[in-house]
Amino acid sequence: MKERVKALHVNPIDNVATALVELKKGENVLGVTLINDIPKGHKFAIKDIPKGTPVIKYANHIGVASQDIKQGEWVHVHNIAGERGRGDIDENVNHVPQETCSHKTPAKEDSKKTYKLRGYRRANGSFGFRNHVLVIPSVNCANKVVENIVNIVNYQFSLGNEDCKVVYVTHQHGCSELSYDAKQTQDVIAGNGANPNVYGVLVVGLGCEVVQSDAVAKQIKELAPYKEVEHFTIQDAGGNEKSIQKGVEIVKGMISRALQMQKSDGDLSDLILGTECGGSDSFSGLSANPALGNASDIVIEHGGSVILAETTELIGAEQILACRAKNDTVKKEILATVKGFEQRVIDAKADIRGANPSPGNIAGGLSSIEEKSLGCIYKAGNEPVVAVKGYAQMITDKGLTLMNTPGNDIEQLSGMVAGGCNVCVFTTGRGTPTGSAITPTIKVSSNTAIFQRMPDCIDINAGEIVDGTKSISDVGAEILDAIVGLGEGRFSKAEINKQNDFAIWRLATTV
């Protein structure tokens, strides 16, 4: 029987390795005698690391030693300090030796395989796996009316087609917002309504808010002229009861017409694949994220689009993405986007280490935002970055696009869906139930333990890569097969759980 590998030394120039199993003090691993117990997923020093010198993983700096670290010693937040997001950015932070640009996922396999998709072709050529009717408030004052409309329709109207459902989301925005926040709220709501997984939209407002329902409806029609869109306000309708009655009649008509649509064929060129990681651990950058990167490369090779977001979790890895920019303009946009995001943290006189990595990330072996980011970008595979988009902006380019979003899982997901993402693959090491009412969200675990602990939340186990029973390309192929399955009567765990999460990235204070 093949002996299990106990630790992984990712790159020859790294001065740390990652424990793949629990390791005990005194064990000899990778030629190093351990001087501490090393928790599974955590790091130990391959060589002595003097105080003030870089700790290196993935062939890049993940921080500096805050004290002398001996060969074989546990390396974590007690003896390593991240350097980014702390107000002490070196002017040369974006200047990185050429060799650090070779941060690649393993070569993809079976890229010539044909993947046939089934879904709903829209009049503008876009493609949806789902054909939902969306009811959405323009302002938080309309949340309860929206919820009641959908609950009544779903109680009275048996659809018999899970591809075509009446869904809703609620939020805490739409009024008392400064102009740029009001615009962002409207852009996110309208973008979600215009998503190709949506057949038609009912926008419900109160009537006196900043983000008006008619303006949202107009923007949806501008983005997707073929789409059925209706709107009204509670004040004009005459209160809650009349609003609910009116909404129910509108939605019943829409869903009846949606159910008449027939599916058609598509392929990987129809995908706008959103990539996301949340509740990450140290295995995320070794298993789930590289597997997703493998799938991302195949999608792009077949003419599709991929979104890499979570700007917070690009801090410390932006130089690698800049090396992959298709031209100097995109390179400058990548660096400016990440530095601008980081500067907001610094201007707030905050230390990013208080929020990112999170306590769960730290428990899972991640010691700094740099380490987390270097593992995060594996989701994007190896293809060039062709464009940089603002939060919730429409994805218009084939290939890999960077979208500027926060690291917050739900705010990021809502922004990508607003950008046209028709499927999301979400990797996790600690486990999360997050999903979208609109876009199918496939969950991939980085380790087998969380797959077994949360089977109702996780679709695919990339922990088998760490276990040594599957390759990165094996799990990449599973991800693509799961995407194909969305058009063949299968549903993601998040869809089954009705995990209809929605949140909007706010830029300023409520006024």
N, C-alpha and C positions, 0 to 999 in steps of 0.2 A: 504493500500500500504506500502510495506517495506521501512523504512527510509534508505536512502543511507548512507553508512559509509563515514565519512568525513576525517579520517586520519588512517594511518596504523603504528602500533608499531611493527616492524618486529620481534624482539626478546626481551624476558623479560629483558635481561641485557642491552639493548640499552638505552642510555640516550637522544635519539632524536626520533621523529616520523616524518612521511612524510604526508604532506597535499595531499589528493586525490581530493580536490576541493579548490577553492579560500576561504581562511578563513579570518575573520575580527577581528581586535583588540577588545578584550573584550569578544569574544566567549569562551565558555567552551567546550573544546574538549579533550576527553580521561581523563577527570578530571582535566585538566589544563586550567587556564585562560590565554588567549593569550595577550601579551603586545605589539604585532605588528600585522599588516596585514601580512598574510603568503601567498605568491604566490602558485598557484597550482603546486605540484611536489616538493616543497621546504620543508625544515626541520624546526622543532621547538623543543626547549628543553623541555624534560619531567621533568627534575629536574635542579637545579642549577649546572653549570659546571664551577668550578674555573679556572682561567687563568693557563695555563701550564699543565692541566690535559687532559686525552684522551676524545675525542668525539667518541662515540661508536654507530655503526650501523651494522646490520648483525652479531652482537655479536663480532665484531672486531673493532680495532682502525681505524678510517678514517682520523685522524689528531689530533691536540691538539688545545685547546681553546687559541686564541691569546689575549683574554681579558676575564674578567669575563662574563659569560653568565647566565642570569637569567632564571628561569623556565618560560616557555611561550614565550621566545624570539626567533625571527627568527635566524636560524643558517645557515650561508653561508660564502663565502670567506672573508667577512669583519670581521669575528670573529673566523674563524677556519683556521689553517695552516697545509697543508699536509707536511709530514716529509720525503717522499721518493724522490729520484732523485735530491737531493740537496747537495750532498757532505758531509752530516753529518749522514751517516748511522751508526747506533749502531752496534757493533760487534755481538750482540745477536739478530739481526733483524730476523734471521731464527728460533729462539727458541720461540715457541708459545705454550701456555698451551693446553692440550689435548682437552678441551671443544671447542676450536675454529675449530676443525676438523669436527664438526657436522653442516656443511654449506650445507644443502641438499635441493633439489627441492622436491615438494610433490610427494608421491608415484605414480608411473605410473599405469594406468588402461588399460584394454583391451589389455594387452601385448600378449595374446594368439591369438589375431586376425591374420588371414593370409592376408598378403599384396602381391598381385601379380603385378609384374612389367612387362612392355613390352619395349623391346629395342633391341639393336644390340650386339650380343654375339661375342666377338673377339676370335681369335685362341688361345690366351693365357688364356682364361677363363674370362677375364675382361668384363665389361658390360657398354654400353653407351646408354643414352637416345637419343642421336643425332648421325648422321652419316655424319658429315660435311667434306668438303675438305678445308683445311687450307692453305692459302698462307701467308708466314711470311718472313720478311727481316732478314738477319743475322746482318745487320748494318743499321743505320738510313739513310745512303745515298741511300738505295734502297726503302725507304718508298713509294715514289710517283709511282714508277714502279709497286710495289705490289698493291697499291690502284687501279691503272688503269687496271691491269689484271683482278681483281675481278669485277670492275664496268662493263667492257666490256663483260665478261662472263655472268654476271647477266642480262645485257641488251639483249644479243643475244640469251640466252639459257633459256627458260622458264622451270623451274624444276617441279613445281606442287607438291612438297613435302617439307614441311617446316622442316621436320626432317633432310633432306639432302640438305644442302645449301653450297655455296661457301662463305667462310668468310675470313677475314683478320684482322690482328692487326699490328700496327706500334709502334715504340719505338725510344728512343733517345740514344741508346747504340751501342756497337759492335766495336768501335775503340777508340783510345786514352785512353785506360783503363789499369790500372795496372793488373797484372796477376790474382789476386783473383777476381777482378771485371769482367775481361774477362771470367773467368771460370763460375762465377755466371750468367752472361748474357747467355752464351752458355747452361748452365744447365736449365735455365728458358725457353728459346726458345725450346730446345729439349724436355723438360718435357711437355710443352704445346702441342707440336706436337705428343707426344706419348700418350696423354690423350685418354681414351676409347671413348670419344664422337667424335673423329676424325677418319675418314676413311683413308684419305691420306693427304700428305703434299707436298707442293712445297716451297723450301727455296731459296730465291733470295738474292744474295750478290752483292757487287760492284766489288770486286776482289782483292783489296789491303788492306783490313781491317784486324784487329786483329782477330775477330770472323769470320772465314771463313765458307761459306755456305756448303762446302763439309764436314767439321768437324761436323757441326750441323746435317746434314743429316745422317752421320755415327752414331752419338750418338742416334738419333731417332730410327734407325734400331736396335741398340743394346738394347734399352729399349723395343721396340715393333717390333720384326723381321717380323711379319705378315703384317706390314703396307706398303702401297705404299708410297714411298718417292722419290722425284726428286729434283734436285738442279742445278743452273747455276749462272754465274755472268754476270753482265751488260757489263763489259769490254770484256769478252770472246764472248758474244752474238753480240757485235758491236753497243752498244748504247741503248737508251731508246726504240725507235720504234721497233727494232728487238727483244729486250727483252720482250716487251709487246706481240708481235706476238707469240713468242715462249712460253711464259707463258700461253697465252690463249689456245693454242693447247694442252699443257700438262694438264691443268686444265679441259678442256672439256672432255678429255679422262677419267680422274679420276672420275669426277662427273657422267659420264655415267655408269661407273662400280659401283659406290656407290649406284646409284638408283636401281640397280638390287638386292641389298641385302634385305632379308626379316627379319622382326622382330621375336624375340623369347621371351620366358618367362623368367622372373627372379624373385627374391624376395629380401627381405631386406638384406640378406647376401651379395648381390651384390653391396650394396651401399658403397661408400666412401664419406660420408657426410661432407662437409666443413661447419663449423659454423662461422658466422661473425656478428659483430655489428658495426654500423657506424652512426654517428650523434646521439649518445646516449643521453638519458635524465634520470632523476631519476626514471621514470617508467620502463625503460628497465630492471632493475634488479628485478622488481616486477611483470612484466607481460610477455613481449615477450621473454626474456631470459629464465626464468623458463619454459615457454611453449616449447621452443626449446630444453631445457634440458630434458624435459619429452619425447619428440620425440627421442632425442639422445639415451636415455636409452633403449627405445624399439628397435631401430635399432641395438644396441649392443647386446641386449638380443637375437635377431634373427640372430646373427652371422655377423653383418655388422661392418663397421669401421667408426669412427667419428674423425674429426680433430678439435682441439682447438688451435687457433693461437693467433696473436696479443700480443706478449711478453710484449710490453709496458703496456698493459692493464691487465697484471698479477702481476705487481709490487704492493705489498701490499696484495696479495692474494695467493702468491706462496706457503706459508706454508700450506694452506688448500689442495692444489693439492698434495703437498709432502706427506700429511697424507694419500692420496689415491693411492700413488705409489704402483705398484705390488711387488716391492722389493727395497732393499737399493740402488741398482745401479740406478734405475729409479728415486728414491727420490733425490739422489745426482745430477743427471742430470737436474732435474727440478729446484732445487735451484741454481745450477751453471749457467744455461741458463738465468734465470731471473736476477740474480745478475750481470752476465756478460753484459747483455743488459743495465742494470741501470748504470753500471760502465762506459760505453761508454758516457753516458750523463754527468756523473760527470767529466770524463777526459777532456771533451770538455769545462769544467767550465761553464756548462749550468744549468739552473734551469728548470726542466721539466714542472713546472707550467706555463711557458710561452707558451707551446704548447699543453700540455695534462694534465688536461682537456682543451678542446678547448673553445673558446667563446660561441659556441652553446651549448656545454655540460653544461657550467656554467649557461647560461640562462635557461637551462632545469632543474636546481636544483642540479647538481653535483658539489661538492665543492673541491674535491681532486682526485688525481690519485688513492689513496687507495679506496675511495668510488666507483669510476668508475670500478676498477678492481674487487671488491667484487661482484658487480652486473654482470660484464662481465662473470665471470666463471660459472654462473648459466646455460649458454648455454651448458655446458659439462655434465649436469645431475649429477648422483651420482656414475657412474661406475669407476673402478680403471683406473689409467693412466698406460698403458702397455708399452709405448715407448716415447722417445723424438727424434725428427728428426730436422735436419738443414733445412734452407730455401730451398724450392723447391725439397727436397729429396722425393723419392718415398715412399708412405705409403705401408708397407708390412705386418703390423700386424692387426689382427682383434681386435676390442675394441677401446678404446680412446687413441689417439696419440696427444701429444703436438708438434706443429711445431713452430720453432723459426722464427717469422716474425715481421716486424714493425707493428705499429698500423695503418699506412696508408692503407685505404680501398683497393685501387686498387693494390698496391704492395703486400698486403696480399693475395688478391683473385688470382692474377697471380701465386703466390708461391704455393697456395693450388692446383690450376689446374695443375701446373707442377708436383705436387706430386700424381696426379691421381684422384683428387676429381671429381666425375661424377655428383654431384648436390651440390649446395650451398644454405643454408638458411641464410638470412641476416636480422638481426633485426635492427630497427631504431626508434629513438624517435623524431628526428628533421626532418627526411625525406631525402632520397637520391635516385637518379635514377640509381646508379652503377649496372653494370652487366658485364658478360663475353661473348665474341663471341663464346666461346667453350662450357662452362658449364652452364646449366640453373641455374639462380639465383632467388630464391623465396624471396620476401621482406615481412617482418612482422613488422607492426607498434606497438609501445608500448602504444599508446594512440589513442583514436578515432578521436581527432581533426586533427591529421596529416593524418590519413586514409581518412578523408573527404576532406582535403585540397589538397592532392596529389593522387587522385584515379587512375591516369594513371601510377603511380610508385609503388603502394603498392598492394600486393596480398592478404594478410590476416591481419585482425584487432585483435591484442591481447589487444587492449584498452578495449575490452568488459570485460576483467578480472578486470581491475580497475573500470569499470562502475558497476560491480557486476552482469552482465548478463550471463557470461560464466566462467567456471573454467579453471584452468591451464591445466588440462588433456583434456578438450574440445578443446582448441586451439592446444594442442599437437597433437590431432587426426586430426585436420584440416591440420596441416603441413604435416603429413604423407599422408593424402588423396591428397594433392596438389602434392606431390612427385609422387604418383601413377599416377596422372593425366597427368604428363609429357609424359608418354608412351601411352596415350589414346587420343592424338590429341590436348592436351591443352598446352599452352605456358605461361611462366612467363611474367609479365609486362616488365621486362628488355629485354627479347627476342623480344617481340612485338615492343619495342622502338628501337631495334637494338643498344642497349647500349653495344658496343664492347670495353670495357675498358681494358687496358693492361699497366702495368708498372713494372719495375724491380728495386728491392732494390739495390741501389748503396752503396758500403762500403767505398769508398775513393774518391779522387779528380780526375777530368779529367786531363790527362797529354798531 
